[in-house]
Amino acid sequence: MGSSDQPDYGERARMHDRLAASTEDPAARQMHQAMAAEFRRRSRQFGDDEPMRQPRPLMELPAQPY
């Protein structure tokens, strides 16, 4: 965890990973995955103590045309 004045980017990344895994809406899943990736990047950039690992998807869904 970072200092008290710095947001906990690792926790935010994990939250978005959970949200991405729990939604069936492809657009929402993609948005949460992008936000999780950004918070992991910030976590590395600002040196959070806890290393972040890229979570494995629970399952792969085929792309559906709109």
PQR file with spaces between the fields and no chain letter, atoms N, CA, C, O and H, PARSE charges and radii, in Angstrom:
ATOM       1  N    MET     1       0.856   -1.169    0.000 -0.4000 1.5000
ATOM       2  CA   MET     1       0.000    0.000    0.000 -0.0000 2.0000
ATOM       3  C    MET     1       0.894    1.220    0.000  0.5500 1.7000
ATOM       4  O    MET     1       1.993    1.174    0.552 -0.5500 1.4000
ATOM       5  N    GLY     2       0.452    2.311   -0.605 -0.4000 1.5000
ATOM       6  CA   GLY     2       1.222    3.532   -0.687 -0.0000 2.0000
ATOM       7  C    GLY     2       1.047    4.375    0.548  0.5500 1.7000
ATOM       8  O    GLY     2       0.466    3.941    1.543 -0.5500 1.4000
ATOM       9  H    GLY     2      -0.441    2.348   -1.054  0.4000 1.0000
ATOM      10  N    SER     3       1.560    5.596    0.473 -0.4000 1.5000
ATOM      11  CA   SER     3       1.435    6.496    1.608 -0.0000 2.0000
ATOM      12  C    SER     3      -0.019    6.916    1.796  0.5500 1.7000
ATOM      13  O    SER     3      -0.859    6.704    0.922 -0.5500 1.4000
ATOM      14  H    SER     3       2.032    5.949   -0.335  0.4000 1.0000
ATOM      15  N    SER     4      -0.302    7.518    2.956 -0.4000 1.5000
ATOM      16  CA   SER     4      -1.694    7.844    3.289 -0.0000 2.0000
ATOM      17  C    SER     4      -2.304    8.876    2.357  0.5500 1.7000
ATOM      18  O    SER     4      -3.524    8.913    2.202 -0.5500 1.4000
ATOM      19  H    SER     4       0.380    7.691    3.667  0.4000 1.0000
ATOM      20  N    ASP     5      -1.478    9.727    1.725 -0.4000 1.5000
ATOM      21  CA   ASP     5      -2.027   10.724    0.806 -0.0000 2.0000
ATOM      22  C    ASP     5      -2.109   10.225   -0.626  0.5500 1.7000
ATOM      23  O    ASP     5      -2.564   10.953   -1.508 -0.5500 1.4000
ATOM      24  H    ASP     5      -0.486    9.697    1.851  0.4000 1.0000
ATOM      25  N    GLN     6      -1.672    8.985   -0.871 -0.4000 1.5000
ATOM      26  CA   GLN     6      -1.679    8.398   -2.209 -0.0000 2.0000
ATOM      27  C    GLN     6      -2.787    7.349   -2.308  0.5500 1.7000
ATOM      28  O    GLN     6      -2.927    6.507   -1.420 -0.5500 1.4000
ATOM      29  H    GLN     6      -1.303    8.394   -0.154  0.4000 1.0000
ATOM      30  N    PRO     7      -3.565    7.397   -3.373 -0.5600 1.5000
ATOM      31  CA   PRO     7      -4.622    6.384   -3.538  0.2800 2.0000
ATOM      32  C    PRO     7      -4.033    4.971   -3.606  0.5500 1.7000
ATOM      33  O    PRO     7      -2.895    4.789   -4.037 -0.5500 1.4000
ATOM      34  N    ASP     8      -4.805    3.987   -3.184 -0.4000 1.5000
ATOM      35  CA   ASP     8      -4.381    2.597   -3.257 -0.0000 2.0000
ATOM      36  C    ASP     8      -4.748    2.049   -4.635  0.5500 1.7000
ATOM      37  O    ASP     8      -5.825    1.489   -4.840 -0.5500 1.4000
ATOM      38  H    ASP     8      -5.730    4.134   -2.834  0.4000 1.0000
ATOM      39  N    TYR     9      -3.816    2.231   -5.571 -0.4000 1.5000
ATOM      40  CA   TYR     9      -4.080    1.827   -6.947 -0.0000 2.0000
ATOM      41  C    TYR     9      -4.232    0.314   -7.080  0.5500 1.7000
ATOM      42  O    TYR     9      -4.997   -0.160   -7.920 -0.5500 1.4000
ATOM      43  H    TYR     9      -2.941    2.686   -5.405  0.4000 1.0000
ATOM      44  N    GLY    10      -3.512   -0.443   -6.262 -0.4000 1.5000
ATOM      45  CA   GLY    10      -3.633   -1.897   -6.307 -0.0000 2.0000
ATOM      46  C    GLY    10      -5.036   -2.352   -5.959  0.5500 1.7000
ATOM      47  O    GLY    10      -5.584   -3.239   -6.613 -0.5500 1.4000
ATOM      48  H    GLY    10      -2.891   -0.058   -5.579  0.4000 1.0000
ATOM      49  N    GLU    11      -5.625   -1.747   -4.927 -0.4000 1.5000
ATOM      50  CA   GLU    11      -6.992   -2.109   -4.530 -0.0000 2.0000
ATOM      51  C    GLU    11      -7.991   -1.706   -5.613  0.5500 1.7000
ATOM      52  O    GLU    11      -8.938   -2.441   -5.894 -0.5500 1.4000
ATOM      53  H    GLU    11      -5.180   -1.026   -4.396  0.4000 1.0000
ATOM      54  N    ARG    12      -7.780   -0.557   -6.209 -0.4000 1.5000
ATOM      55  CA   ARG    12      -8.677   -0.126   -7.290 -0.0000 2.0000
ATOM      56  C    ARG    12      -8.590   -1.079   -8.481  0.5500 1.7000
ATOM      57  O    ARG    12      -9.606   -1.388   -9.104 -0.5500 1.4000
ATOM      58  H    ARG    12      -7.011    0.039   -5.980  0.4000 1.0000
ATOM      59  N    ALA    13      -7.391   -1.543   -8.799 -0.4000 1.5000
ATOM      60  CA   ALA    13      -7.226   -2.497   -9.898 -0.0000 2.0000
ATOM      61  C    ALA    13      -7.968   -3.790   -9.597  0.5500 1.7000
ATOM      62  O    ALA    13      -8.655   -4.333  -10.463 -0.5500 1.4000
ATOM      63  H    ALA    13      -6.565   -1.293   -8.293  0.4000 1.0000
ATOM      64  N    ARG    14      -7.829   -4.286   -8.360 -0.4000 1.5000
ATOM      65  CA   ARG    14      -8.527   -5.526   -7.989 -0.0000 2.0000
ATOM      66  C    ARG    14     -10.044   -5.343   -8.046  0.5500 1.7000
ATOM      67  O    ARG    14     -10.764   -6.254   -8.456 -0.5500 1.4000
ATOM      68  H    ARG    14      -7.271   -3.846   -7.658  0.4000 1.0000
ATOM      69  N    MET    15     -10.533   -4.169   -7.636 -0.4000 1.5000
ATOM      70  CA   MET    15     -11.973   -3.911   -7.682 -0.0000 2.0000
ATOM      71  C    MET    15     -12.475   -3.981   -9.127  0.5500 1.7000
ATOM      72  O    MET    15     -13.504   -4.599   -9.401 -0.5500 1.4000
ATOM      73  H    MET    15      -9.948   -3.429   -7.303  0.4000 1.0000
ATOM      74  N    HIS    16     -11.744   -3.345  -10.051 -0.4000 1.5000
ATOM      75  CA   HIS    16     -12.179   -3.364  -11.453 -0.0000 2.0000
ATOM      76  C    HIS    16     -12.042   -4.759  -12.060  0.5500 1.7000
ATOM      77  O    HIS    16     -12.838   -5.135  -12.920 -0.5500 1.4000
ATOM      78  H    HIS    16     -10.908   -2.843   -9.829  0.4000 1.0000
ATOM      79  N    ASP    17     -11.047   -5.529  -11.628 -0.4000 1.5000
ATOM      80  CA   ASP    17     -10.945   -6.920  -12.081 -0.0000 2.0000
ATOM      81  C    ASP    17     -12.177   -7.707  -11.647  0.5500 1.7000
ATOM      82  O    ASP    17     -12.730   -8.478  -12.431 -0.5500 1.4000
ATOM      83  H    ASP    17     -10.399   -5.224  -10.929  0.4000 1.0000
ATOM      84  N    ARG    18     -12.613   -7.513  -10.390 -0.4000 1.5000
ATOM      85  CA   ARG    18     -13.815   -8.211   -9.905 -0.0000 2.0000
ATOM      86  C    ARG    18     -15.052   -7.771  -10.690  0.5500 1.7000
ATOM      87  O    ARG    18     -15.886   -8.599  -11.056 -0.5500 1.4000
ATOM      88  H    ARG    18     -12.163   -6.887   -9.753  0.4000 1.0000
ATOM      89  N    LEU    19     -15.166   -6.477  -10.943 -0.4000 1.5000
ATOM      90  CA   LEU    19     -16.321   -5.987  -11.706 -0.0000 2.0000
ATOM      91  C    LEU    19     -16.313   -6.538  -13.128  0.5500 1.7000
ATOM      92  O    LEU    19     -17.362   -6.915  -13.652 -0.5500 1.4000
ATOM      93  H    LEU    19     -14.489   -5.804  -10.646  0.4000 1.0000
ATOM      94  N    ALA    20     -15.142   -6.588  -13.755 -0.4000 1.5000
ATOM      95  CA   ALA    20     -15.047   -7.138  -15.112 -0.0000 2.0000
ATOM      96  C    ALA    20     -15.457   -8.603  -15.130  0.5500 1.7000
ATOM      97  O    ALA    20     -16.132   -9.054  -16.057 -0.5500 1.4000
ATOM      98  H    ALA    20     -14.291   -6.281  -13.329  0.4000 1.0000
ATOM      99  N    ALA    21     -15.053   -9.339  -14.115 -0.4000 1.5000
ATOM     100  CA   ALA    21     -15.375  -10.768  -14.061 -0.0000 2.0000
ATOM     101  C    ALA    21     -16.851  -11.012  -13.775  0.5500 1.7000
ATOM     102  O    ALA    21     -17.381  -12.073  -14.105 -0.5500 1.4000
ATOM     103  H    ALA    21     -14.506   -8.974  -13.362  0.4000 1.0000
ATOM     104  N    SER    22     -17.514  -10.037  -13.164 -0.4000 1.5000
ATOM     105  CA   SER    22     -18.895  -10.271  -12.750 -0.0000 2.0000
ATOM     106  C    SER    22     -19.941   -9.771  -13.744  0.5500 1.7000
ATOM     107  O    SER    22     -21.131  -10.027  -13.562 -0.5500 1.4000
ATOM     108  H    SER    22     -17.083   -9.176  -12.896  0.4000 1.0000
ATOM     109  N    THR    23     -19.522   -9.069  -14.782 -0.4000 1.5000
ATOM     110  CA   THR    23     -20.502   -8.542  -15.726 -0.0000 2.0000
ATOM     111  C    THR    23     -20.569   -9.386  -16.991  0.5500 1.7000
ATOM     112  O    THR    23     -19.576   -9.975  -17.418 -0.5500 1.4000
ATOM     113  H    THR    23     -18.555   -8.860  -14.930  0.4000 1.0000
ATOM     114  N    GLU    24     -21.733   -9.431  -17.568 -0.4000 1.5000
ATOM     115  CA   GLU    24     -21.908  -10.131  -18.843 -0.0000 2.0000
ATOM     116  C    GLU    24     -21.970   -9.149  -20.006  0.5500 1.7000
ATOM     117  O    GLU    24     -22.065   -9.562  -21.161 -0.5500 1.4000
ATOM     118  H    GLU    24     -22.539   -8.952  -17.221  0.4000 1.0000
ATOM     119  N    ASP    25     -21.916   -7.862  -19.711 -0.4000 1.5000
ATOM     120  CA   ASP    25     -21.952   -6.824  -20.735 -0.0000 2.0000
ATOM     121  C    ASP    25     -20.541   -6.634  -21.298  0.5500 1.7000
ATOM     122  O    ASP    25     -19.650   -6.188  -20.575 -0.5500 1.4000
ATOM     123  H    ASP    25     -21.839   -7.527  -18.772  0.4000 1.0000
ATOM     124  N    PRO    26     -20.319   -6.967  -22.583 -0.5600 1.5000
ATOM     125  CA   PRO    26     -18.970   -6.875  -23.151  0.2800 2.0000
ATOM     126  C    PRO    26     -18.358   -5.474  -23.068  0.5500 1.7000
ATOM     127  O    PRO    26     -17.162   -5.342  -22.804 -0.5500 1.4000
ATOM     128  N    ALA    27     -19.145   -4.445  -23.285 -0.4000 1.5000
ATOM     129  CA   ALA    27     -18.610   -3.080  -23.225 -0.0000 2.0000
ATOM     130  C    ALA    27     -18.197   -2.721  -21.793  0.5500 1.7000
ATOM     131  O    ALA    27     -17.153   -2.102  -21.584 -0.5500 1.4000
ATOM     132  H    ALA    27     -20.116   -4.552  -23.499  0.4000 1.0000
ATOM     133  N    ALA    28     -18.999   -3.100  -20.828 -0.4000 1.5000
ATOM     134  CA   ALA    28     -18.665   -2.822  -19.427 -0.0000 2.0000
ATOM     135  C    ALA    28     -17.433   -3.620  -19.018  0.5500 1.7000
ATOM     136  O    ALA    28     -16.563   -3.100  -18.319 -0.5500 1.4000
ATOM     137  H    ALA    28     -19.847   -3.602  -20.997  0.4000 1.0000
ATOM     138  N    ARG    29     -17.349   -4.884  -19.449 -0.4000 1.5000
ATOM     139  CA   ARG    29     -16.193   -5.714  -19.116 -0.0000 2.0000
ATOM     140  C    ARG    29     -14.917   -5.092  -19.683  0.5500 1.7000
ATOM     141  O    ARG    29     -13.896   -5.016  -18.999 -0.5500 1.4000
ATOM     142  H    ARG    29     -18.055   -5.307  -20.016  0.4000 1.0000
ATOM     143  N    GLN    30     -14.984   -4.653  -20.925 -0.4000 1.5000
ATOM     144  CA   GLN    30     -13.815   -4.041  -21.560 -0.0000 2.0000
ATOM     145  C    GLN    30     -13.394   -2.767  -20.818  0.5500 1.7000
ATOM     146  O    GLN    30     -12.203   -2.531  -20.617 -0.5500 1.4000
ATOM     147  H    GLN    30     -15.813   -4.715  -21.481  0.4000 1.0000
ATOM     148  N    MET    31     -14.354   -1.960  -20.420 -0.4000 1.5000
ATOM     149  CA   MET    31     -14.054   -0.728  -19.697 -0.0000 2.0000
ATOM     150  C    MET    31     -13.395   -1.050  -18.353  0.5500 1.7000
ATOM     151  O    MET    31     -12.408   -0.413  -17.985 -0.5500 1.4000
ATOM     152  H    MET    31     -15.322   -2.151  -20.583  0.4000 1.0000
ATOM     153  N    HIS    32     -13.934   -2.036  -17.609 -0.4000 1.5000
ATOM     154  CA   HIS    32     -13.353   -2.391  -16.318 -0.0000 2.0000
ATOM     155  C    HIS    32     -11.957   -2.986  -16.483  0.5500 1.7000
ATOM     156  O    HIS    32     -11.073   -2.722  -15.668 -0.5500 1.4000
ATOM     157  H    HIS    32     -14.736   -2.553  -17.908  0.4000 1.0000
ATOM     158  N    GLN    33     -11.750   -3.781  -17.523 -0.4000 1.5000
ATOM     159  CA   GLN    33     -10.422   -4.337  -17.767 -0.0000 2.0000
ATOM     160  C    GLN    33      -9.423   -3.221  -18.078  0.5500 1.7000
ATOM     161  O    GLN    33      -8.286   -3.259  -17.608 -0.5500 1.4000
ATOM     162  H    GLN    33     -12.468   -3.995  -18.185  0.4000 1.0000
ATOM     163  N    ALA    34      -9.842   -2.231  -18.866 -0.4000 1.5000
ATOM     164  CA   ALA    34      -8.967   -1.105  -19.186 -0.0000 2.0000
ATOM     165  C    ALA    34      -8.636   -0.291  -17.939  0.5500 1.7000
ATOM     166  O    ALA    34      -7.493    0.124  -17.748 -0.5500 1.4000
ATOM     167  H    ALA    34     -10.765   -2.201  -19.248  0.4000 1.0000
ATOM     168  N    MET    35      -9.630   -0.068  -17.101 -0.4000 1.5000
ATOM     169  CA   MET    35      -9.382    0.691  -15.872 -0.0000 2.0000
ATOM     170  C    MET    35      -8.468   -0.090  -14.934  0.5500 1.7000
ATOM     171  O    MET    35      -7.590    0.501  -14.304 -0.5500 1.4000
ATOM     172  H    MET    35     -10.559   -0.406  -17.256  0.4000 1.0000
ATOM     173  N    ALA    36      -8.654   -1.400  -14.828 -0.4000 1.5000
ATOM     174  CA   ALA    36      -7.777   -2.215  -13.983 -0.0000 2.0000
ATOM     175  C    ALA    36      -6.341   -2.135  -14.497  0.5500 1.7000
ATOM     176  O    ALA    36      -5.407   -2.010  -13.705 -0.5500 1.4000
ATOM     177  H    ALA    36      -9.367   -1.880  -15.339  0.4000 1.0000
ATOM     178  N    ALA    37      -6.160   -2.206  -15.807 -0.4000 1.5000
ATOM     179  CA   ALA    37      -4.819   -2.116  -16.380 -0.0000 2.0000
ATOM     180  C    ALA    37      -4.185   -0.757  -16.073  0.5500 1.7000
ATOM     181  O    ALA    37      -2.997   -0.687  -15.756 -0.5500 1.4000
ATOM     182  H    ALA    37      -6.919   -2.308  -16.450  0.4000 1.0000
ATOM     183  N    GLU    38      -4.955    0.301  -16.164 -0.4000 1.5000
ATOM     184  CA   GLU    38      -4.439    1.636  -15.858 -0.0000 2.0000
ATOM     185  C    GLU    38      -4.045    1.748  -14.386  0.5500 1.7000
ATOM     186  O    GLU    38      -3.008    2.332  -14.073 -0.5500 1.4000
ATOM     187  H    GLU    38      -5.919    0.244  -16.422  0.4000 1.0000
ATOM     188  N    PHE    39      -4.849    1.203  -13.483 -0.4000 1.5000
ATOM     189  CA   PHE    39      -4.501    1.276  -12.067 -0.0000 2.0000
ATOM     190  C    PHE    39      -3.289    0.399  -11.748  0.5500 1.7000
ATOM     191  O    PHE    39      -2.502    0.748  -10.868 -0.5500 1.4000
ATOM     192  H    PHE    39      -5.692    0.729  -13.737  0.4000 1.0000
ATOM     193  N    ARG    40      -3.119   -0.744  -12.448 -0.4000 1.5000
ATOM     194  CA   ARG    40      -1.903   -1.548  -12.273 -0.0000 2.0000
ATOM     195  C    ARG    40      -0.682   -0.755  -12.741  0.5500 1.7000
ATOM     196  O    ARG    40       0.371   -0.793  -12.104 -0.5500 1.4000
ATOM     197  H    ARG    40      -3.758   -1.028  -13.163  0.4000 1.0000
ATOM     198  N    ARG    41      -0.829   -0.031  -13.864 -0.4000 1.5000
ATOM     199  CA   ARG    41       0.271    0.789  -14.380 -0.0000 2.0000
ATOM     200  C    ARG    41       0.638    1.857  -13.354  0.5500 1.7000
ATOM     201  O    ARG    41       1.817    2.064  -13.068 -0.5500 1.4000
ATOM     202  H    ARG    41      -1.684    0.000  -14.382  0.4000 1.0000
ATOM     203  N    ARG    42      -0.359    2.531  -12.806 -0.4000 1.5000
ATOM     204  CA   ARG    42      -0.096    3.570  -11.800 -0.0000 2.0000
ATOM     205  C    ARG    42       0.538    2.967  -10.554  0.5500 1.7000
ATOM     206  O    ARG    42       1.415    3.575   -9.940 -0.5500 1.4000
ATOM     207  H    ARG    42      -1.317    2.363  -13.039  0.4000 1.0000
ATOM     208  N    SER    43       0.091    1.767  -10.182 -0.4000 1.5000
ATOM     209  CA   SER    43       0.658    1.100   -9.021 -0.0000 2.0000
ATOM     210  C    SER    43       2.154    0.875   -9.224  0.5500 1.7000
ATOM     211  O    SER    43       2.950    1.128   -8.320 -0.5500 1.4000
ATOM     212  H    SER    43      -0.621    1.273  -10.681  0.4000 1.0000
ATOM     213  N    ARG    44       2.535    0.402  -10.404 -0.4000 1.5000
ATOM     214  CA   ARG    44       3.958    0.200  -10.703 -0.0000 2.0000
ATOM     215  C    ARG    44       4.696    1.535  -10.760  0.5500 1.7000
ATOM     216  O    ARG    44       5.807    1.653  -10.243 -0.5500 1.4000
ATOM     217  H    ARG    44       1.888    0.196  -11.138  0.4000 1.0000
ATOM     218  N    GLN    45       4.087    2.533  -11.380 -0.4000 1.5000
ATOM     219  CA   GLN    45       4.722    3.837  -11.553 -0.0000 2.0000
ATOM     220  C    GLN    45       5.013    4.501  -10.208  0.5500 1.7000
ATOM     221  O    GLN    45       6.080    5.085  -10.018 -0.5500 1.4000
ATOM     222  H    GLN    45       3.184    2.437  -11.800  0.4000 1.0000
ATOM     223  N    PHE    46       4.067    4.413   -9.281 -0.4000 1.5000
ATOM     224  CA   PHE    46       4.215    5.096   -8.005 -0.0000 2.0000
ATOM     225  C    PHE    46       4.765    4.184   -6.914  0.5500 1.7000
ATOM     226  O    PHE    46       4.851    4.579   -5.751 -0.5500 1.4000
ATOM     227  H    PHE    46       3.200    3.939   -9.435  0.4000 1.0000
ATOM     228  N    GLY    47       5.140    2.954   -7.296 -0.4000 1.5000
ATOM     229  CA   GLY    47       5.844    2.075   -6.380 -0.0000 2.0000
ATOM     230  C    GLY    47       5.040    1.542   -5.216  0.5500 1.7000
ATOM     231  O    GLY    47       5.538    1.501   -4.091 -0.5500 1.4000
ATOM     232  H    GLY    47       5.071    2.633   -8.241  0.4000 1.0000
ATOM     233  N    ASP    48       3.795    1.129   -5.462 -0.4000 1.5000
ATOM     234  CA   ASP    48       3.047    0.466   -4.395 -0.0000 2.0000
ATOM     235  C    ASP    48       3.854   -0.745   -3.934  0.5500 1.7000
ATOM     236  O    ASP    48       4.538   -1.390   -4.728 -0.5500 1.4000
ATOM     237  H    ASP    48       3.391    1.163   -6.376  0.4000 1.0000
ATOM     238  N    ASP    49       3.763   -1.038   -2.655 -0.4000 1.5000
ATOM     239  CA   ASP    49       4.550   -2.127   -2.083 -0.0000 2.0000
ATOM     240  C    ASP    49       4.136   -3.496   -2.601  0.5500 1.7000
ATOM     241  O    ASP    49       4.980   -4.375   -2.774 -0.5500 1.4000
ATOM     242  H    ASP    49       3.207   -0.514   -2.010  0.4000 1.0000
ATOM     243  N    GLU    50       2.853   -3.683   -2.847 -0.4000 1.5000
ATOM     244  CA   GLU    50       2.342   -4.983   -3.259 -0.0000 2.0000
ATOM     245  C    GLU    50       2.428   -5.124   -4.778  0.5500 1.7000
ATOM     246  O    GLU    50       1.804   -4.343   -5.497 -0.5500 1.4000
ATOM     247  H    GLU    50       2.167   -2.969   -2.706  0.4000 1.0000
ATOM     248  N    PRO    51       3.183   -6.099   -5.284 -0.5600 1.5000
ATOM     249  CA   PRO    51       3.249   -6.274   -6.737  0.2800 2.0000
ATOM     250  C    PRO    51       1.908   -6.747   -7.295  0.5500 1.7000
ATOM     251  O    PRO    51       1.216   -7.552   -6.672 -0.5500 1.4000
ATOM     252  N    MET    52       1.556   -6.250   -8.448 -0.4000 1.5000
ATOM     253  CA   MET    52       0.288   -6.624   -9.081 -0.0000 2.0000
ATOM     254  C    MET    52       0.554   -7.689  -10.143  0.5500 1.7000
ATOM     255  O    MET    52       1.529   -7.612  -10.891 -0.5500 1.4000
ATOM     256  H    MET    52       2.117   -5.595   -8.954  0.4000 1.0000
ATOM     257  N    ARG    53      -0.319   -8.669  -10.190 -0.4000 1.5000
ATOM     258  CA   ARG    53      -0.259   -9.694  -11.216 -0.0000 2.0000
ATOM     259  C    ARG    53      -1.470   -9.535  -12.118  0.5500 1.7000
ATOM     260  O    ARG    53      -2.566   -9.217  -11.655 -0.5500 1.4000
ATOM     261  H    ARG    53      -1.111   -8.731   -9.582  0.4000 1.0000
ATOM     262  N    GLN    54      -1.267   -9.755  -13.386 -0.4000 1.5000
ATOM     263  CA   GLN    54      -2.361   -9.724  -14.346 -0.0000 2.0000
ATOM     264  C    GLN    54      -3.248  -10.934  -14.080  0.5500 1.7000
ATOM     265  O    GLN    54      -2.780  -12.069  -14.177 -0.5500 1.4000
ATOM     266  H    GLN    54      -0.377  -10.014  -13.762  0.4000 1.0000
ATOM     267  N    PRO    55      -4.521  -10.716  -13.747 -0.5600 1.5000
ATOM     268  CA   PRO    55      -5.385  -11.870  -13.481  0.2800 2.0000
ATOM     269  C    PRO    55      -5.706  -12.624  -14.773  0.5500 1.7000
ATOM     270  O    PRO    55      -5.788  -12.040  -15.854 -0.5500 1.4000
ATOM     271  N    ARG    56      -5.883  -13.923  -14.629 -0.4000 1.5000
ATOM     272  CA   ARG    56      -6.292  -14.723  -15.774 -0.0000 2.0000
ATOM     273  C    ARG    56      -7.800  -14.632  -15.899  0.5500 1.7000
ATOM     274  O    ARG    56      -8.509  -14.668  -14.893 -0.5500 1.4000
ATOM     275  H    ARG    56      -5.817  -14.397  -13.752  0.4000 1.0000
ATOM     276  N    PRO    57      -8.303  -14.513  -17.127 -0.5600 1.5000
ATOM     277  CA   PRO    57      -9.758  -14.455  -17.286  0.2800 2.0000
ATOM     278  C    PRO    57     -10.400  -15.768  -16.848  0.5500 1.7000
ATOM     279  O    PRO    57      -9.824  -16.844  -17.006 -0.5500 1.4000
ATOM     280  N    LEU    58     -11.601  -15.654  -16.297 -0.4000 1.5000
ATOM     281  CA   LEU    58     -12.326  -16.847  -15.881 -0.0000 2.0000
ATOM     282  C    LEU    58     -12.709  -17.694  -17.080  0.5500 1.7000
ATOM     283  O    LEU    58     -12.677  -18.923  -17.023 -0.5500 1.4000
ATOM     284  H    LEU    58     -12.070  -14.779  -16.169  0.4000 1.0000
ATOM     285  N    MET    59     -13.071  -17.026  -18.165 -0.4000 1.5000
ATOM     286  CA   MET    59     -13.367  -17.722  -19.410 -0.0000 2.0000
ATOM     287  C    MET    59     -13.279  -16.719  -20.551  0.5500 1.7000
ATOM     288  O    MET    59     -13.474  -15.520  -20.353 -0.5500 1.4000
ATOM     289  H    MET    59     -13.098  -16.028  -18.212  0.4000 1.0000
ATOM     290  N    GLU    60     -12.992  -17.209  -21.715 -0.4000 1.5000
ATOM     291  CA   GLU    60     -12.924  -16.369  -22.901 -0.0000 2.0000
ATOM     292  C    GLU    60     -14.276  -16.397  -23.601  0.5500 1.7000
ATOM     293  O    GLU    60     -14.843  -17.464  -23.835 -0.5500 1.4000
ATOM     294  H    GLU    60     -12.834  -18.183  -21.875  0.4000 1.0000
ATOM     295  N    LEU    61     -14.780  -15.233  -23.929 -0.4000 1.5000
ATOM     296  CA   LEU    61     -16.034  -15.148  -24.658 -0.0000 2.0000
ATOM     297  C    LEU    61     -15.751  -14.771  -26.107  0.5500 1.7000
ATOM     298  O    LEU    61     -14.913  -13.909  -26.369 -0.5500 1.4000
ATOM     299  H    LEU    61     -14.320  -14.365  -23.739  0.4000 1.0000
ATOM     300  N    PRO    62     -16.431  -15.398  -27.034 -0.5600 1.5000
ATOM     301  CA   PRO    62     -16.209  -15.041  -28.448  0.2800 2.0000
ATOM     302  C    PRO    62     -16.718  -13.627  -28.705  0.5500 1.7000
ATOM     303  O    PRO    62     -17.694  -13.176  -28.105 -0.5500 1.4000
ATOM     304  N    ALA    63     -16.032  -12.945  -29.610 -0.4000 1.5000
ATOM     305  CA   ALA    63     -16.463  -11.591  -29.981 -0.0000 2.0000
ATOM     306  C    ALA    63     -17.801  -11.677  -30.694  0.5500 1.7000
ATOM     307  O    ALA    63     -18.010  -12.547  -31.540 -0.5500 1.4000
ATOM     308  H    ALA    63     -15.239  -13.311  -30.098  0.4000 1.0000
ATOM     309  N    GLN    64     -18.688  -10.786  -30.356 -0.4000 1.5000
ATOM     310  CA   GLN    64     -20.003  -10.787  -30.984 -0.0000 2.0000
ATOM     311  C    GLN    64     -20.150   -9.515  -31.814  0.5500 1.7000
ATOM     312  O    GLN    64     -19.908   -8.416  -31.313 -0.5500 1.4000
ATOM     313  H    GLN    64     -18.518  -10.079  -29.669  0.4000 1.0000
ATOM     314  N    PRO    65     -20.543   -9.655  -33.074 -0.5600 1.5000
ATOM     315  CA   PRO    65     -20.734   -8.449  -33.892  0.2800 2.0000
ATOM     316  C    PRO    65     -21.942   -7.646  -33.395  0.5500 1.7000
ATOM     317  O    PRO    65     -22.917   -8.202  -32.889 -0.5500 1.4000
ATOM     318  N    TYR    66     -21.847   -6.354  -33.552 -0.4000 1.5000
ATOM     319  CA   TYR    66     -22.931   -5.478  -33.099 -0.0000 2.0000
ATOM     320  C    TYR    66     -23.860   -5.138  -34.224  0.5500 1.7000
ATOM     321  O    TYR    66     -24.832   -4.409  -34.024 -0.5500 1.4000
ATOM     322  H    TYR    66     -21.055   -5.902  -33.963  0.4000 1.0000
